[in-house]
Amino acid sequence: MALAMFVTSAKAAAGSLLFRAFIKDSKGLRKLTEYECLKLQGFPEHFVFPDEVPRHKRYIQIGNSVAVLIADLLARAVKNKIIKERK
């Protein structure tokens, strides 16, 4: 099955950008689920949002997050730099 992903942006309130991700699959064009977005950001499969967090807030939190792999690489680089400078 071939997939195609589309990202659109638009001006939101206060001049910020609003991004939306869509995917085209065998059934047509659809919005990515919050769990597909989490997977793209590198979150573990077992991560779940509390039930009381509304769906639109989940997308906001995912969009404001830093990809797990990037955060890990950055933390390791900072740690190595600190260790190297202490020697």
MARBA-3410 file (N, C-alpha, C, O; in Angstrom, 1 decimal):
87
0.8,-1.2,0.0,0.0,0.0,0.0,0.9,1.2,0.0,1.7,1.4,0.9 ~ 0.7,2.1,-0.9,1.5,3.3,-1.0,0.8,4.4,-0.2,-0.4,4.6,-0.3 ~ 1.6,5.2,0.5,1.1,6.3,1.3,1.7,7.6,0.9,2.9,7.6,0.5 ~ 1.0,8.6,1.0,1.5,10.0,0.7,1.1,10.9,1.9,0.0,10.8,2.3 ~ 2.1,11.7,2.3,1.8,12.6,3.5,1.8,14.0,3.0,2.7,14.4,2.2
0.8,14.8,3.5,0.7,16.2,3.1,0.7,17.0,4.4,0.1,16.7,5.3 ~ 1.5,18.1,4.4,1.5,19.0,5.5,1.1,20.4,5.0,1.6,20.9,4.0 ~ 0.1,21.0,5.6,-0.4,22.3,5.2,-0.1,23.3,6.4,-0.1,22.9,7.5 ~ 0.0,24.5,6.1,0.1,25.5,7.1,-0.8,26.7,6.8,-1.1,27.0,5.7 ~ -1.2,27.4,7.9,-2.1,28.5,7.7,-1.8,29.5,8.9,-1.3,29.0,10.0
-2.1,30.7,8.7,-2.0,31.7,9.8,-3.0,31.5,10.8,-4.2,31.4,10.5 ~ -2.7,31.4,12.1,-3.6,31.2,13.2,-3.7,32.5,14.0,-3.1,33.5,13.5 ~ -4.4,32.5,15.0,-4.5,33.7,15.9,-3.1,34.2,16.3,-2.2,33.4,16.5 ~ -3.0,35.5,16.5,-1.8,36.1,17.0,-0.6,35.9,16.1,0.6,35.9,16.5 ~ -0.8,35.6,14.8,0.2,35.5,13.8,1.0,34.2,13.9,1.9,34.0,13.1
0.6,33.2,14.7,1.4,32.0,14.8,0.9,31.1,13.6,-0.1,31.3,13.0 ~ 1.7,30.1,13.3,1.4,29.2,12.2,0.7,28.0,12.7,1.0,27.5,13.8 ~ -0.2,27.5,12.0,-1.0,26.3,12.3,-0.7,25.2,11.3,-0.9,25.5,10.1 ~ -0.1,24.1,11.7,0.2,23.0,10.8,-0.8,21.9,10.9,-1.2,21.5,12.0 ~ -1.1,21.3,9.8,-2.0,20.1,9.8,-1.3,19.0,8.9,-0.8,19.4,7.8
-1.3,17.8,9.4,-0.8,16.7,8.6,-1.9,15.8,8.1,-2.7,15.4,8.9 ~ -1.8,15.4,6.9,-2.8,14.5,6.3,-2.0,13.4,5.6,-0.9,13.5,5.3 ~ -2.7,12.3,5.5,-2.1,11.1,4.8,-3.2,10.6,3.8,-4.4,10.6,4.0 ~ -2.7,10.2,2.7,-3.5,9.6,1.6,-3.3,8.1,1.6,-2.2,7.6,1.3 ~ -4.3,7.3,1.9,-4.2,5.9,1.9,-5.2,5.3,0.9,-5.8,6.1,0.1
-5.4,4.0,1.0,-6.4,3.4,0.0,-7.8,3.9,0.2,-8.6,3.7,-0.8 ~ -8.1,4.5,1.3,-9.5,5.0,1.5,-9.6,6.5,1.2,-10.7,7.0,1.2 ~ -8.5,7.2,0.9,-8.6,8.6,0.5,-7.7,9.4,1.5,-6.8,8.9,2.2 ~ -8.0,10.7,1.5,-7.2,11.6,2.3,-7.8,11.7,3.7,-9.0,11.9,3.8 ~ -7.0,11.6,4.7,-7.5,11.7,6.1,-6.4,12.4,7.0,-5.2,12.4,6.6
-6.9,13.0,8.1,-6.0,13.6,9.1,-5.2,12.5,9.8,-5.8,11.5,10.1 ~ -4.0,12.7,10.1,-3.2,11.8,11.0,-3.8,11.7,12.3,-4.3,12.7,12.9 ~ -3.9,10.5,12.9,-4.4,10.4,14.3,-3.3,10.9,15.2,-2.1,11.1,14.9 ~ -3.7,11.2,16.5,-2.7,11.7,17.4,-1.6,10.7,17.7,-0.5,11.0,18.0 ~ -2.0,9.4,17.6,-1.0,8.3,17.9,0.0,8.2,16.7,1.1,7.7,16.9
-0.5,8.4,15.5,0.4,8.4,14.3,1.4,9.6,14.5,2.6,9.4,14.1 ~ 0.9,10.7,14.9,1.8,11.9,15.1,2.8,11.6,16.2,4.0,11.9,16.1 ~ 2.4,10.9,17.3,3.3,10.6,18.4,4.4,9.6,17.8,5.6,9.8,18.2 ~ 4.0,8.7,17.0,5.0,7.8,16.4,6.0,8.5,15.6,7.2,8.2,15.6 ~ 5.6,9.5,14.8,6.5,10.3,14.0,7.5,11.1,14.8,8.6,11.3,14.4
7.0,11.4,16.0,7.9,12.2,16.9,8.8,11.3,17.8,9.7,11.8,18.5 ~ 8.6,10.0,17.6,9.5,9.0,18.3,9.1,8.6,19.7,9.8,8.0,20.4 ~ 7.8,8.9,20.0,7.3,8.4,21.3,7.2,6.9,21.3,6.9,6.3,20.3 ~ 7.3,6.3,22.5,7.2,4.8,22.6,5.7,4.4,22.3,4.8,5.1,22.5 ~ 5.6,3.2,21.8,4.3,2.6,21.5,3.3,2.6,22.7,2.1,2.8,22.5
3.9,2.5,23.9,3.0,2.3,25.1,2.5,3.7,25.6,1.7,3.7,26.6 ~ 3.0,4.8,25.0,2.6,6.1,25.5,1.1,6.4,25.2,0.6,6.1,24.1 ~ 0.3,6.8,26.2,-1.1,7.2,26.0,-1.4,8.4,26.8,-0.8,8.7,27.8 ~ -2.3,9.2,26.2,-2.7,10.4,26.9,-3.8,10.1,27.9,-4.6,9.1,27.7 ~ -3.9,10.8,29.0,-5.0,10.6,29.9,-6.3,10.9,29.2,-6.4,11.7,28.3
-7.4,10.1,29.5,-8.7,10.3,28.8,-9.2,11.7,28.9,-10.0,12.1,28.0 ~ -8.9,12.4,30.0,-9.5,13.8,30.1,-8.8,14.8,29.2,-9.3,16.0,29.2 ~ -7.7,14.5,28.5,-7.1,15.5,27.6,-7.9,15.4,26.3,-7.9,14.4,25.6 ~ -8.5,16.6,25.9,-9.2,16.6,24.7,-8.3,16.4,23.4,-7.1,16.7,23.5 ~ -8.9,15.9,22.4,-8.1,15.5,21.2,-7.4,16.7,20.6,-6.2,16.5,20.3
-8.0,17.9,20.5,-7.3,19.0,20.0,-6.1,19.4,20.8,-5.1,19.9,20.3 ~ -6.2,19.3,22.2,-5.0,19.6,23.1,-3.9,18.6,22.9,-2.7,18.9,23.1 ~ -4.3,17.3,22.5,-3.2,16.3,22.3,-2.4,16.7,21.1,-1.2,16.6,21.1 ~ -3.0,17.2,20.0,-2.3,17.6,18.8,-1.4,18.8,19.2,-0.3,18.9,18.7 ~ -1.9,19.7,20.0,-1.1,20.9,20.4,0.1,20.4,21.2,1.3,20.9,20.9
0.0,19.5,22.1,1.1,19.0,22.9,2.1,18.3,22.0,3.3,18.4,22.2 ~ 1.6,17.5,21.1,2.5,16.8,20.2,3.3,17.8,19.3,4.5,17.6,19.2 ~ 2.6,18.8,18.8,3.3,19.8,18.0,4.3,20.6,18.8,5.3,21.1,18.2 ~ 4.1,20.8,20.1,5.0,21.6,20.9,6.2,20.7,21.4,7.1,21.3,22.0 ~ 6.1,19.4,21.2,7.1,18.5,21.7,8.4,18.6,20.9,8.3,19.0,19.7
9.5,18.1,21.4,10.7,17.9,20.7,10.8,16.4,20.4,10.6,15.6,21.3 ~ 11.2,16.1,19.2,11.3,14.6,18.8,12.2,13.9,19.8,13.3,14.5,20.2 ~ 11.8,12.8,20.3,12.5,12.0,21.4,14.0,11.8,20.9,14.9,12.0,21.7 ~ 14.2,11.4,19.7,15.5,11.1,19.2,16.4,12.3,19.3,17.6,12.2,19.7 ~ 15.9,13.4,18.9,16.6,14.7,18.9,17.0,15.1,20.3,18.1,15.5,20.6
16.0,15.0,21.2,16.3,15.4,22.6,17.3,14.5,23.2,18.2,14.9,23.9 ~ 17.3,13.2,22.9,18.3,12.2,23.4,19.7,12.6,22.8,20.6,12.6,23.6 ~ 19.8,12.8,21.5,21.1,13.2,20.9,21.6,14.5,21.5,22.8,14.5,21.8 ~ 20.8,15.4,21.7,21.2,16.7,22.3,21.7,16.5,23.7,22.7,17.1,24.1 ~ 20.9,15.8,24.5,21.4,15.6,25.9,22.7,14.8,26.0,23.5,15.2,26.8
22.9,13.8,25.1,24.2,13.1,25.1,25.3,14.0,24.7,26.4,13.9,25.3 ~ 25.1,14.9,23.7,26.1,15.8,23.3,26.5,16.8,24.4,27.7,17.1,24.6 ~ 25.5,17.3,25.1,25.8,18.2,26.2,26.6,17.5,27.3,27.5,18.0,27.8 ~ 26.1,16.3,27.6,26.8,15.5,28.7,28.3,15.3,28.3,29.1,15.4,29.1 ~ 28.5,14.8,27.0,29.9,14.6,26.6,30.7,15.8,26.6,31.9,15.7,27.0
30.2,16.9,26.3,30.9,18.2,26.3,31.3,18.6,27.7,32.4,19.0,28.0 ~ 30.4,18.4,28.7,30.6,18.7,30.1,31.7,17.8,30.6,32.7,18.3,31.2 ~ 31.6,16.5,30.3,32.6,15.6,30.8,34.0,15.9,30.2,35.0,15.8,30.9 ~ 34.0,16.2,28.9,35.3,16.6,28.2,35.9,17.8,28.8,37.1,17.9,29.0 ~ 35.1,18.8,29.1,35.7,20.1,29.7,36.1,19.9,31.1,37.0,20.7,31.6
35.6,18.9,31.8,36.1,18.7,33.2,37.4,18.0,33.3,38.1,18.1,34.4 ~ 37.8,17.4,32.2,39.1,16.7,32.2,40.3,17.6,32.1,41.4,17.2,32.1
END
